[in-house]
């Protein structure tokens, strides 16, 4: 018999692989190109934010530009004490309350919609299209429409009325889409088992469905809160005489030229990160609790 071809020789095959592979401790040139592009992206994305955070700690002598003139918390104190910076405390209070209202309504309606759409019903396609259609409309145009509708009905525009409705047209579609994705992984056998054990519909919802969907509900709540907290376009024509925090920041850019504006940006960013961290921590806690229950059984 003839010998095996050279291409199948293990020694030659290994040599070819070593020749094609990069030497130990060295990376291909494409790695450095991609790393440089990613570094530029990160700097371009977070560089302006970092400048705002640093300049917010300017001394009283400082301005809106570098170089800094000392370090202090003067502008953070000035933000909530001086009338010339606007009604920041009131705007912050209204934005938090509005975001909480939007979050609660978004979570409840999204859960109810996900439960309703588990089975087909007449007109479900039309209902879904109408529910998602508000994502297509520009936010500013939709806000103007809501304001005009309230004026036509003789109702005053307020942050807890018309602004609430305008923001729900933005948060509900996102919440519904997230819950649809979560509900697609829900096993109806758990629900049937609870009913076989004698649980009522309310008990099944409270003790089975909601705990299983809890991480998804936390995600919907996070969507609702963050989208409402910094919403500007849909609130501009619907908030009425009292500003929310995004509107107050916008008015400050027109009237106030001091690092107090940067201090406000720093405060709102810290609050946003705290809320995101609390939501992620809640999801991790829920998952660990499920793991302990599963191991104990």
C-alpha positions in Angstrom: 0.0 0.0 0.0 1.1 3.6 -0.7 1.9 5.9 2.2 -0.6 8.4 3.4 -0.5 11.8 1.7 1.6 14.6 3.2 -1.5 16.7 3.8 -2.7 14.2 6.3 0.5 13.9 8.2 -0.1 15.0 11.9 3.4 16.7 12.1 2.8 18.8 9.0 -0.7 19.6 9.9 0.4 20.9 13.3 3.2 23.0 11.7 0.8 24.6 9.3 -1.6 25.5 12.2 1.3 27.1 14.2 2.3 29.1 11.1 -1.2 30.4 10.6 -1.8 31.2 14.3 -0.4 34.4 15.8 2.7 33.9 17.9 2.3 33.6 21.7 1.8 36.9 23.5 1.0 38.9 20.3 -2.3 40.0 18.8 -3.3 40.6 15.2 -3.3 44.2 13.9 -7.1 44.1 13.6 -7.4 43.9 17.4 -5.6 47.2 17.9 -7.7 48.9 15.2 -10.9 47.7 16.8 -9.6 48.6 20.3 -8.8 52.2 19.0 -12.2 52.6 17.5 -13.9 51.4 20.7 -11.8 53.7 22.8 -12.7 56.7 20.6 -16.4 55.7 20.9 -16.3 55.5 24.7 -14.4 58.9 24.9 -16.9 60.6 22.5 -19.8 59.1 24.4 -18.8 59.8 28.0 -16.3 62.6 27.6 -18.9 65.4 27.6 -20.7 63.9 30.6 -17.4 63.6 32.5 -16.6 67.3 31.8 -20.0 68.3 33.2 -19.5 66.2 36.3 -16.1 67.8 36.9 -17.2 71.4 36.3 -20.1 71.0 38.6 -17.6 71.0 41.5 -16.3 74.5 40.6 -15.6 77.1 43.3 -17.7 80.2 43.4 -15.2 82.0 41.2 -15.5 79.3 38.5 -17.5 79.4 35.4 -18.8 77.0 32.7 -15.4 76.3 31.2 -12.0 75.0 32.1 -9.6 75.7 33.9 -11.3 75.0 37.2 -10.8 77.6 40.0 -11.0 75.6 43.2 -13.2 72.8 44.4 -16.4 73.1 46.4 -20.1 72.0 46.7 -21.3 75.6 46.3 -23.3 75.0 43.1 -25.1 72.0 44.6 -26.2 74.1 47.5 -27.0 77.0 45.2 -29.1 74.7 43.1 -31.7 74.1 45.8 -31.5 77.4 47.7 -31.2 80.3 45.2 -34.4 81.4 43.4 -32.4 82.5 40.4 -31.8 78.9 39.4 -35.6 78.3 39.1 -37.9 75.9 40.9 -35.6 72.9 40.8 -36.9 71.3 44.0 -40.5 71.6 42.9 -39.7 70.3 39.4 -37.8 67.4 40.8 -40.7 66.5 43.1 -43.2 66.6 40.3 -41.0 64.5 38.0 -40.5 61.8 40.6 -44.2 61.7 41.4 -45.1 61.6 37.7 -42.6 58.9 37.0 -44.0 56.8 39.8 -47.5 57.2 38.5 -46.4 56.3 35.0 -44.4 53.3 36.3 -47.4 51.8 38.2 -49.8 52.3 35.4 -47.4 50.9 32.8 -46.6 47.8 34.9 -50.3 47.0 35.6 -51.5 47.6 32.0 -48.6 45.8 30.4 -49.2 42.7 32.6 -53.0 42.8 31.8 -52.2 43.2 28.1 -49.8 40.3 28.1 -52.3 38.0 29.9 -55.1 39.1 27.5 -53.1 38.5 24.3 -52.2 34.9 25.3 -55.3 33.8 23.3 -56.5 35.3 20.0 -59.7 37.3 20.1 -61.6 39.3 17.4 -59.8 42.5 16.5 -56.6 41.7 18.4 -54.5 42.7 15.4 -56.2 46.1 15.3 -55.8 46.6 19.1 -52.1 45.7 18.9 -51.6 48.1 16.0 -53.3 51.0 17.8 -51.3 50.2 21.0 -48.0 50.3 19.1 -48.9 53.1 16.7 -47.9 55.9 19.2 -44.3 54.9 18.8 -44.4 56.0 15.1 -45.8 59.5 15.9 -43.2 62.2 16.7 -43.3 62.9 20.5 -43.6 66.7 20.1 -46.5 66.3 17.6 -48.3 63.9 19.9 -47.8 66.2 22.9 -49.3 69.1 20.9 -52.2 66.9 20.0 -52.9 65.9 23.6 -52.7 69.6 24.7 -55.1 70.6 21.9 -57.5 67.8 22.9 -57.6 68.9 26.5 -58.1 72.6 25.5 -61.0 71.5 23.2 -62.6 69.6 26.1 -62.2 72.6 28.4 -59.8 70.8 30.7 -56.6 72.4 32.1 -53.3 70.9 31.1 -51.5 69.6 34.2 -48.4 67.4 34.9 -50.6 64.8 36.6 -53.3 64.8 33.9 -52.5 65.6 30.4 -48.7 65.1 30.8 -49.5 61.7 32.4 -51.6 60.7 29.4 -49.0 61.9 26.9 -46.2 60.0 28.6 -48.2 56.8 28.9 -48.5 56.9 25.1 -44.7 56.5 25.1 -44.1 54.0 28.0 -47.0 51.6 27.5 -45.9 50.3 24.0 -42.5 49.6 25.4 -43.9 47.9 28.5 -46.3 45.8 26.4 -43.6 44.6 24.0 -41.3 43.6 27.0 -44.1 41.7 28.6 -45.0 39.9 25.4 -41.4 38.7 25.2 -41.5 37.6 28.9 -44.9 35.9 28.5 -43.7 33.9 25.5 -41.4 32.0 27.9 -44.2 31.4 30.5 -45.2 27.8 30.8 -49.0 27.5 31.2 -48.5 24.2 33.0 -47.6 26.1 36.2 -50.9 27.9 36.0 -52.8 24.7 35.3 -51.1 22.9 38.3 -52.1 25.7 40.6 -55.7 25.4 39.5 -55.6 21.6 39.9 -54.5 22.2 43.5 -57.6 24.3 44.2 -56.2 27.8 43.7 -58.6 30.5 42.6 -57.8 32.8 39.6 -56.7 35.6 42.0 -54.5 33.2 43.9 -53.0 31.8 40.7 -52.2 35.3 39.6 -50.8 36.4 42.9 -48.9 33.3 43.9 -47.8 31.9 40.5 -48.0 34.2 37.6 -46.7 37.4 39.2 -43.7 35.7 41.0 -42.7 34.0 37.8 -42.9 37.2 35.8 -41.3 39.3 38.5 -38.0 40.0 36.7 -39.9 41.1 33.6 -42.1 43.3 35.7 -39.0 45.0 37.2 -37.7 45.6 33.7 -41.0 47.1 32.6 -41.0 49.3 35.7 -37.4 50.4 34.9 -38.5 51.3 31.4 -41.5 53.2 32.5 -39.6 55.2 35.2 -36.6 56.2 33.1 -38.7 57.1 30.0 -41.0 59.3 32.1 -38.3 60.9 34.2 -36.4 62.4 31.3 -39.2 62.9 28.8 -39.2 66.3 27.3 -41.1 66.3 23.9 -44.4 64.9 25.1 -44.4 67.0 28.2 -43.6 70.4 26.7 -47.1 71.2 25.6 -49.0 69.1 28.3 -47.3 69.9 31.6 -49.2 73.2 32.1 -47.8 76.0 34.2 -45.7 73.8 36.5 -42.5 72.4 34.9 -41.2 68.9 35.3 -37.4 68.5 35.7 -36.6 68.2 31.9 -38.6 71.4 31.2 -36.9 73.1 34.1 -33.5 72.2 32.8 -34.4 73.5 29.4 -35.6 76.8 30.8 -32.3 77.0 32.8 -30.3 76.8 29.6 -32.2 79.9 28.4 -31.8 81.9 31.6 -29.1 80.6 33.8 -25.4 80.5 32.8 -23.7 79.1 35.9 -22.3 75.7 37.0 -25.5 75.1 38.8 -26.8 73.6 35.6 -23.9 71.2 35.6 -24.6 70.4 39.3 -28.2 69.5 38.3 -27.0 67.2 35.6 -24.7 65.5 38.1 -27.5 65.0 40.6 -30.0 63.6 38.0 -27.3 61.2 36.7 -26.6 59.9 40.2 -30.3 59.4 40.8 -30.7 57.6 37.5 -27.8 55.2 38.3 -29.2 54.5 41.7 -32.6 53.6 40.2 -30.9 51.4 37.6 -28.8 49.7 40.3 -31.8 49.1 42.5 -33.7 47.5 39.7 -30.8 45.2 38.7 -30.3 44.4 42.4 -34.0 43.4 42.7 -33.7 41.1 39.6 -30.6 39.4 41.1 -32.3 39.1 44.5 -35.4 37.5 42.8 -33.2 35.0 40.9 -31.2 34.0 44.0 -34.3 33.5 46.0 -35.7 31.2 43.3 -32.4 29.3 43.3 -32.5 28.8 47.0 -36.1 27.6 46.9 -35.3 25.2 44.0 -32.3 23.8 45.9 -34.3 23.3 49.1 -37.0 21.4 47.3 
